[in-house]
Amino acid sequence: MTTSTTVPLISVKNIFQAKVRLKEVAIPTPLSYNYNLSDQLDCNLYLKREDMQVVRSYKIRGAYNKMATMGKDALTNGVVCASAGNHAQGVAFACQKMGVMGKIYMPSVTPQQKVKKVKLFGKEFVEVILFGDTFDDSYNEALKQVEENGMIFVHPFDDEKVIEGQGTVGLEILENCPVSIDYVFVAVGGGGLISGLGSYFKQISPNTKIIGVEPLGAPAMHDSLKAKKIITLNEIDSFVDGAAVRKVGETTFAIAQQVIDDMVLVPEGKVCSTILQLYNEEGIVVEPAGALTIAALDQYQEKIKGKNIVCVISGSNNDITRTEEIKERSLLFEGLKHYFIIRFPQRAGALRDFLNNVLGPNDDITHFEYTKKHNRGSGPALVGIQVNERADYEALVQRMDEHNISYQSVNNSRMLFELLV
């Protein structure tokens, strides 16, 4: 990675001071050895469980540290932030603990479950304002409060005091890990966590490799490091909402250039498979961003064999209403779910012939939409088929070809596919 000298690393001293400030606010989360994943990947894997933080993510660390360093006079007019998720909860909890009034702007499309959590953590000290359709709308409106009412803006990542607070995650890892660490995998959104954690590691444990992990649909840091300048993404897949940003921060990018050894991009479908794996095999509930680091390990499997690895589980604020979407995306990524537009002859028995001649013994129709069109020889149906193994798909397609079935795969047609998932 290209080295930048314009912004120094966050000092060890400042991160230690942040730890003292956070003593009665952010709990020191467990660093637990995971036997199952260690065995699967042939390494020694430790999980830094920030999903067990008081607000179920690391964000309280940076938000509180920023506010605690401002002084009472500066906080007289209160604080303001913009967020649709974990940062909002962190700021809200900090407001309640410090007795500081806060305004939290969230997009109007934010699920009510997240809005209720922010109000729960902030109690009477926080006003939630739903504004605009996107984060950018909320962000720009929040900034107006700084100019008009003299409020302090608490940035979700691009602020040295916020980065200092997130750096305490790295401090705790090195304090509690019983072995020397070869690799640390860290989820990357705006870059606050990896900048703080990376700063601490590069000064205290410089031989440890810092690996950033982003969702494939939002590679803001990856593309910026590759271009050696900050890149603004035109479009992103916001599914991994805790790590999906269009643009990383100026300060975080400058530090990231110095501390990140490699970036890994993980498909959103792989994230979904990992969420389900962690729940089914480990009993760990994570949000999509919280699964990123575990989801990246397959790509590093040869390099981490026999090594000591730490994965930061960044958060667990998952909405149960997303479960079906997570299952669907996982099946699609694993090659077990396929959608087709199939043109059936409009005659009695056409569907029966398809079931008897084309569908395999372990294939299952999970979706079927068809409306008969009069005065036509054939009509299209939208069909979802789940197979038992990835290889079964090729056999299914082969049988459709052998029986002259007229079909079109929808999985690779983005516009049609988005109607389904």
Buried (B, 14 or more C-beta within 10 A) or exposed (E): BEEBEEBEBBBBEBBBBBBEBBEEBBEBBBBBEBEEBBEBBEBBBBBBBBBBBBBBBBBBBBBBBBBBBBEEEEBEBBBBBBBBBBBBBBBBBBBBBBEBBBBBBBBEEBBEEBBEBBBBBBEEBBBBBBBBEBBEBBBBBBBEBBEEEEBBBBBBBBBBBBBBBBBBBBBBBBEBBEEEBBBBBBBBBBBBBBBBBBBBBBBBBEEBBBBBBBBBBBBBBBBBBEEEEBBEBEEBEBBBBBBBBBBBBEBBBBBBBBBBBBBBBBBBBBBBBBBBBBBEEBEBBBBBBBBBBBBBBEBBEEBBEEBBBBBBBBBBBBBEEBEEEBBBBBBBBBBBBBBBBBBBBBEEEBBEBBEEEBBBEEBEEBBEEBEEEEEEEBBBBBBBBBBEEEEBBEEBBEBBEEEEBEBEBBBEEEEBBEEBB
